[in-house]
Amino acid sequence: SWIDMTTHETLRVPDSLKSQLLDYRRRVWRIKSIEAISIVLFAIGLAYLVVYGWDRLADTPRGLRGALLVGGVLALGVIPWYVMRWMVRYRNLESLARLLAPNWATRCTKKMNVS
């Protein structure tokens, strides 16, 4: 890395930057919460539609119903994973800044036309 992080000096983040980072964190949390809930609802809805559609043609086998039920319940596991991945991991400003760092570096490189 091009930044020497061996010194453990505490840097003070300006209040305006801190406010922007906290706003960004809230936005990331909101978007990721919506994503997690959407994934779960899609999985449960898809399982329901498969059973409903199959029941229109013939009786749905017990094994398939059980597998779809288990799949729907396992889909609920997405929510705790998203919470750990996006909310717990990025709850402080330092980790949030690391989340932004690759995007910032890419934009700067493009602006400077550096390959």
C-alpha positions, 0 to 999 in steps of 0.5 A, spaced: 500 500 500 502 507 498 500 509 505 504 508 511 500 505 516 505 503 521 504 509 526 498 509 530 496 516 530 489 518 531 486 522 526 480 527 527 475 526 521 472 533 520 464 533 522 462 534 515 466 528 512 463 524 518 456 526 517 457 524 510 460 517 512 454 516 517 449 518 511 452 513 506 452 508 512 445 509 513 443 508 505 448 502 505 444 499 510 437 501 507 439 498 501 442 492 503 436 491 508 431 491 502 435 486 498 435 481 503 428 482 504 427 481 497 431 475 496 427 472 502 420 474 499 422 472 492 425 465 494 418 463 498 414 466 493 417 462 488 416 456 492 409 457 493 408 458 485 412 451 484 407 448 489 401 451 486 403 450 479 404 443 480 398 442 484 394 444 478 397 439 474 397 433 479 398 432 486 405 435 489 409 429 491 411 430 499 418 430 498 418 436 493 413 440 498 418 438 504 424 440 500 421 447 498 419 448 505 426 447 507 428 451 502 424 457 504 426 456 511 433 456 509 432 463 505 430 466 511 438 465 513 439 470 508 437 476 513 442 474 518 448 473 513 446 480 510 446 483 517 453 481 519 456 482 512 453 489 511 451 492 518 455 489 523 462 489 519 461 496 517 458 499 523 464 504 524 467 509 520 474 506 519 471 500 516 466 504 512 472 508 509 475 502 507 468 500 503 469 506 499 476 506 498 476 502 492 470 506 489 474 512 490 481 509 487 477 507 481 474 514 480 481 518 481 484 513 476 479 514 471 479 522 472 487 522 471 487 517 465 491 512 468 491 505 466 
